[in-house]
Amino acid sequence: MRIAIGGVLHETSTCVDTKTTLQDFEHDRGIIRGDDVLSRFRGTNVCTGGFIEGAETFGFEAVPLLRASAFPGGLIDRGDYDALKAEFLQRLTTAEAEGGPVDGVLLDLHGAMVVEGIDDGDGDFIAAVRTAIGPDRPIIVTQDLHGNHTKFRVAQADALIGFDTFPHIDMAERGVEAAEMMVRTVRGEIHPVTAIYQLPMFWATRCQVTAHPPMDEVIRLMHDMEQRPGILSITIATGFPWADVPEVGGSVMVVADGDVDLAQRTADEFGNWIWERRQRWYSAPVTIKEALAAGEAAGRYPIIVADHADNTGGGSPGDSTEVLRTFLEQGLEDALVLYMVDPDVAAQAHAAGVGASIPVSLGGKSSPVQGAPIEATAEVVAISDGQFAYDGPMFAGLTGSMGTSAWLKIDGVSIVVVCAREQPFDPAFARSLGIDCAAMKYISVKSAAHFRAAFEPFAGSIYNVDAAGIHTHNFRDLPFKKRTRPVFPVEIPPDN
C-alpha cells in the first residue's frame, strides 16, 4: 500500500496589510521536499509526524511529496501559492511514474488558508489533488481546530479530521488517526463520508481551552458521540474570525461509515447542542489593568496575561505596546514580555553589545492600531541569533529561529525582542537567553492559548486580555465585506 503525504499549511489573516510570499515559507521547517519530509518530521508532534508513525504502525509505504508551512500572516501571493501547489502535484505525478499509483493521499492542511483570489485555499488545494487522482482513491485531511470549514472542501475529501485540543498537543495523534482511517479505507473495511454543520458564531478564545470549562464539556460530548455505531470521527472547529471569507465561523464535521444521512443527523444534533448553549462560549473583553488587579487580588504568581489581540500565532504583527506600557506605568518588577517583534531594535541591541544602555523606540511600528512606540533607555542583558529547540509539548522535536534577538530591560521589565513573528509556545527560547520564566512575577505573552501547554504548569494565574491590537476580540470591530450570514455575538447579540 502506497500513500502520498504532504500539504501546504497557512493560517491567513485578512486584517493585516502584509502579504505572505514564498520567502515566508522558506524557514527551517517551512518547505521540506521528498524524502527529507520523513527525516525532518519523524517523531515530531505535527500531523505529518503522525502520518509517518502511522505508516510504520500500520504497514504502508509513506510517499513523501512536499510539506510547506509559513507563520500566520496576510493573504498568500497567488503566484507563490500556485507554484507550491504545482510542485506538489508534479511530485505526485513523478512518484506515481517511478513507483506506481498511490492508493490514497493524506493531506496535512490548516483550514484557514486564504489566497489572493481564492477565499477557500484549503478547498482549492484538496480539489486540485482530487482532480489529479480521480474520484475513487481516498483523500483524508487533517485540519486545525481554528479552520473556517466549507461545504466545498467537505465535498472534495473523503474525511476531514480536526485537532481535539487547544493548545494543540494532539497533532501527531490526529495524524495517526488519519493514517489508520486511510488504511482501513483502502482495504475496504470502511467507507468514510463526511457531513458539516456550520455554526454562525465567533467563539471567544478564552472559552476554547479544551482542558478547562466550558470547552471541556464540548470535547467530552464529542468523544461520547464518536462511540456511536457507524461514527468514525467528529471534529469541532471554533473558526478563525480574522479572515474575511464567506463561510467564516465555527463548524462541526462528522465522518460516518458509508451513511451520509447518519453523518448529517449527527452533525446537526451536535451543532444544535452547541448553538443552544452559545452564551457559554462568549466572554466579555477584559482590560490589562483589570487582569492585573484580579491577579494581585488572587495573589498567585506569576500572573500571566495573554495579549491575544496581538497573537503572532494568528498573523498579528507582534509589536503592540499597551501591555508593555502598562507594565512600565505601574512600576512592575520581575516582569517579562514575550515577545516584541522589532527588527530595528534587535539590530540596535546587537550593535551595542551586552551591557550597553541604548535609547530605544520599541514596538508600535506596524500600524497605529498597535499603539505608539515605547520611548525609553534599555539595558542590553543578552543577545542571540535566535536559534533554539522547542521542548514541547506542542512542537516537541522541532527547532525554531526567532532571528536576531535580544533580552532588554527597562526598569523592572524585561522584554525579549525578536524578528520572527512566532508566539511563545514554550519557555525554551527565553531560557536560551538566560531567562527563568518561572522566577518572574508577571509575564505577558503574545499568544491566545498555545502558551498554556508549557506555561500553565508553573503559572499562578492566567488572564486573556483585550489590549489594543489588530486582532481585536471585539468582533464587532472587525472589517467584514464577504461574510454571508449574521453571527453571534455580532449581529446576534449576547445576553450581556
N, C-alpha and C positions, 0 to 999 in steps of 0.2 A: 504493500500500500504506500503510495507516494502522495504526500500532502504538501502543497505550497504554503509558505508562511511569509508574512511581512505586512507592510502598511505604511500609510502617511498619517501622522498624528499632529493635530494642532487644535488648541482652544482659542478661538478667534473673537476678539473684542472689536465691535464696530464703533465703540465710544472713543477710541484713541485715534489720533491722526496718522500715526506711523503705519508704514506698510511692512508686512512680513515678506522677505525675499529669500532667495536661495542661500544667501550668506547667513541668514539667521538659522538655517538648518545645519550649517557646517560648524558644529561644535563636537566635543569629544565623543558623544553618543548620538550625534544628530543624523548623519547619513551613513548607514552601515550596509554593505553590499555583500551578496553571495555568502560564501562560507564564513566570512567574518561575522555574520549575524549569529551563527552558532557559538563561536568562541566568545563574542562580546556579551551575549545575553544569557548564556547557560548559567544557571544558578542564581539569577537575579530576580528581584521582585518586580517584574513587569510582565505583561501578558505574553509577550514573545518568549520570555524565560519560561513561562508556563507551557507554551506550545512545545518548546524543546524538551521540557521534563515529560510532557505527555507523550511525545514521540518515543522517548526512552522507556516509559512505563507501559505503554500500550502497543509498542512494537511496530510503529510505522516509520517510514523514511521522511524526515522533515526536509523539504526542498526550499532552502532559504533564497529569497529573491532580493528584497530591498526593504529596510525599515528606516524611515525618515521622520524625525521629530524636531520641532522648534519650540522654544519657550513661548508661552502665550503672548499674543500681541495683536496688531492690527490685521486688516484684510490681507490675504495672501496674494501676491502678484500673480496674475493669471498665467503669464508665460512661464513663470517658475513652477507653478503647480502643474501645468500641462507637461513640463519637462520631467518632473518626478513621476507623474502618472504614466507617461510614455515609457520611461525607463523600467518601471515596474512591469508593465505589460510586455515589453521586449524581453525582459529577463524570464518572464513566464514562457514566452514563445521559445526562447533558446533552451530553457530547462526541459521543455517537452520534446524539442527536436533532438536533444542529446540523450535524454533518459527515458523517454516515453511519456504518455499522457499522465497528468496528475489526476488523482481520484477526487480531489476537493481542494478548497482554499480556505485557510484560516487567516482572517484579517485582524490586525491589531490597529484599531482606529480610536478616535476620541469621542466624536458625537456632536461637537460644536465647532466644526471646521467650516469657515466661510471664505470663499474665494471671490476675487473680483468677477462679477457677472454670474456667480453661482452661489445661491443662498444656502443650498444643502450640499456642501462639499463632500461630506461622508457618503451621502446618497449617490452623488455623481461618481465617486470612486468605486463604490460597490457595483453600480450599474456598468461601469467600464469592464470590471472583472467578469460580471455576468455575461456581457456580450462576448468576451474572449473565450469563456469556457462553455457557453451554452446553457440551456435550461435544466439539464439533467444532473449535473455534478453539483454537490453541495457547497455553499458558501456560508461559513459561520463566523460571526463578527463579535469581538469583544469591544465594549464601549464604557466610557467613563460614566460615573453617576451623574455628571453635570452635562449630559448631552441634551440638545434640543431635537428630539427624535421625530421623524416624519413618516407619513404613510408611504411615501415613495421608497425610502430606504428599506422599510419593512417588507415591501413587495419584492425588492431585489435580492434579499438574503433569505436563506432558509431559517436562520436563527440569529438573534442578537442577544448577547449575554452581557449585562452590566455589572459593575462592581457592587458589592454588598456593604462596603464600609466607607466611611468618611471620618477621619483621614483614610486614604486608600492604602490599606495594608494587605489587601487580598488580591492584588493584581495577578500575581503568578498563579494563585489558586483558581481564579476565573479562567486563566489561560489553560490550565489543566482540565477544567470542566469543559471548555470548548473543545479541547482535543479529544476527550473521551466521547463527547457527543458526536464529533466528526467520525470517529472510528465506528461507533455503533450505527451511524447513518450509512456509511459506505458498505458495511456488512449487511445492511438491510434489516437490522434489528429494530430500528425506529425510523420514523418519517417526520422529522420536525416541521411544524408550521407555526407561524408567529402572528399574533394579533396585537394591536396597540389601542390604548385608551389615552387620549390626550387630555391633560389636566390644565384648565385655563387659570393657572396660578403661578406666582413667583414665590418660592419657598424661602423663608427667612434663613440666612446662613447659620445663625446661632441655633436654629431649631433642626439642623440637619446632622448633627454629630451622632453617628449611629450607635455608639455605646451608651448614650445618655438619653433620658426622657427629653422631649416626647418622641424622638425619632426611633428609639429602640422598640417601641410598640409597633411601628410600621414594619420594621425588619422581622420581628417575631411573627407577625401575621403573615408576612410574605413567605417565610420559611415553613410555616404551618400549611399554607395553601400549596406550596411546592410538593407536599407529601400526598396530595390527592391523586387518585388513579388517572393516568393519562397526561398529567402535567410534568413536563421535563425541566422547565426553568421559568422563574419570574424575575423581572427586573423592575425596580423603581428608579426613575430618573427625576431628579429635582430641577433640572433645567439650568440654563445659563442666560440670565436676563440681559447681559450686556452685549447681546448680539441682536441687531435689528434684522430679524428674518421672520417670514410669515408665520411659522409654526413654533415660535419661541415659547418655552414653558415646560412644565413637568409632564411626565407621562408614565404609564405602566405598560410593559410589554410582557406577554405570556407566550411561552413556547409549549405547544402540546404535541402529542404523538399522533399525527395524521388527522386530527379533528380540529379544523379551523373554527367550528362553532363553539367547541369547548374552550378553545383559546380565547375567543372573543367574549364569551359569557364570563369567564374567569377574570379577564382584564376589566370588563365593565363592573363586575362586583367589587374588585379591589379598588378600582378608580373611584367608584361612587363612595366607598367607605372612606377613602382619603378626603374626597371633596366635602362630604358631610361634616368632617372634622377640621375643615380648613383653618378655623380660628386657632387651632393648636399649633399650626405651622407658621404662625405670624408672631413677630416680635417687634415692638416699637423701638425706634432708634435710641441708642444710649450715647451720651457725650463722653469725651475723655475725662472731663472733670467729675462727672457722675460716677464713672467707673473707678477712678482713683479714690473718691470718697467712700464708695462701697467697699473697696479693698482695704482701706485703712480701718474702716469700722469692723470688718471681719477679722483683721489682724493676722492674716495668714500670708506669708511671704515665700517666694517672690510673687508679687502681683504682676500678672502677665496681661497686657492689653493687646488685643488683635486689631490692628489698624486695617480692617478688611476693605475699606473703600480705596485703599492703595495696595491691594493684594497683587503683587507682581505675578503670582501664580495664575491670575485671571487676565493678565495683559496690561495691568496698570503700570504707570511709569516708575513707581517706586521712589519718588522724590517729594512726596507731600510732607509738609513741615509742621502741621498743627500739633501733633503729639509731641514731637521734639521740643517745640516752642513751649508747650505747657509744662513739660518736664523741667525745662530751664527756669520758667517763670515761678514755678513752685519750689525751686531750690532743692530738688531731689538729689540725694546722694545714693551711690551704689545703683545707679540707673543705667540701662543699656538699650540702645535702639538697633534692631536688626531688620533689614539693612537699609542704608540710604544710598540710592543709586545716584552717583555724581562722579563721572569720569574725570572732570576737571579737577575737583578737589582731591581725588585719589592720586592723580598725577602730581599735583602740587605737594602732597604729603611725601611721595616718593622722592621728589626732587629735594625736599628739605631734609629728609632723613629722620631716623628715630631720635627722639629727644628734643626736636625743634619745636618752637612755638610759631604758628603761622596764622595770618589773618585769613579767614575763610568766608565765602558767600556760599552757604551749604544748602543744597536742595532747592526746590521751588523753581526749577528752570524749564520744565517741560510744558507747563500750562498754568495760567493764572488760577485755575480751579484748585491746583495743588498747594496754594499758599505761597507767600513770599519767602525768598531765601533767608536763612538764619545768618546774620552778620555777627561774627564773634572771633575771638582768638582761641585757637585749638592747639592742644599738645599732641604731637605725633608719638603714640605709645608703641606701635608696631606697624610693620608693613609686610605685604605678602604679594606673591604673583597670582594668588587666587586658587592654586591647585589644592585639591583635598579629596578625601574619600568619605562617602556617606557611611554612617554606622547604623542607619536604619531606625525603625523598621521599614520605613516606606520605600526607600531606594537602596536598601542594603545590597552591597556587592557592586555598586556603581561609583564612578568618580565624577567630579564636577569641577568647574572653574568659575570663579567669580571675577576673573580678570584682575587687573591692577587694583589692589585693595589696601585699606589702611584701617587701623584702630586709632580713632581720635578721641580726645577727651576735652569736653568743655565744662569747666567747673566739676560738678559731681556726676556728669552724664557722659557715658561712653557711647560712641557711635561707630559702627562698622560701616565704612564707606566702600562701595563696590562699583564695578562696571556692568556686571551681568544682572539682568532683571530675573532673578530667581529667588523664590521665597525661602526662608529658613526652615527646611524640612526637619532638620535636627541640629544640635549644637556643634556638629563636627567642625565646620569652618571657623566658628568663633573660637573653638578650642585650639585650632591650629595657629591662631594669633596670640594665644596665651590667656584667653578669657574663660573663666569658670562661670558659666551661666547660672548654675545652681547657687552660687555665692552672692548673686545680685539680689537686690531688694525689689527693684522694678525693672520689668522687661517689656519693651514694645516690639512686636513682630509684624512685619508687613505680610500678613497671611490671614486667611479666614479660619481654617481649621486644621490643615495638614500638619502644622507645627505640633499639634496636640499629641500625636503618636509618640514623639520623643521628649517633649517638654512637660507633658502632663504628669509624668511620674514624680517630678520634683517641684511642680507648681504649687504655690499656696492657694491662689485663686486666679481665675481666668475670666476676662470680660472682652466681648467683642464690642468695639466702639465705632461710632459713625463720625469720624473726623472728616474734614474737608478732603475730597478726593474725586477723581474722575469716575471711579466705580462705586458711586454712592449706592447705599442700600435704601435710600428713599426713592423707591422705584417710580414714583410719580414724576421724578425729575429726569428720568432717562429719555433720550431723544428717539422715539419710535416713529417710523414712517411706513414700515411694511407690515407690522403686526395686524393680523386679520380678525382678531377676536378680543373682546373685553376680558381682562384678567383680574384676579384677586391678588393683591389688595389695591389695585389702581382704580379701574372703573367700577369694580365690585368692591365696595369698601369693607374694611374690618369692623368688628363690633366697637372698637375703641380707637 
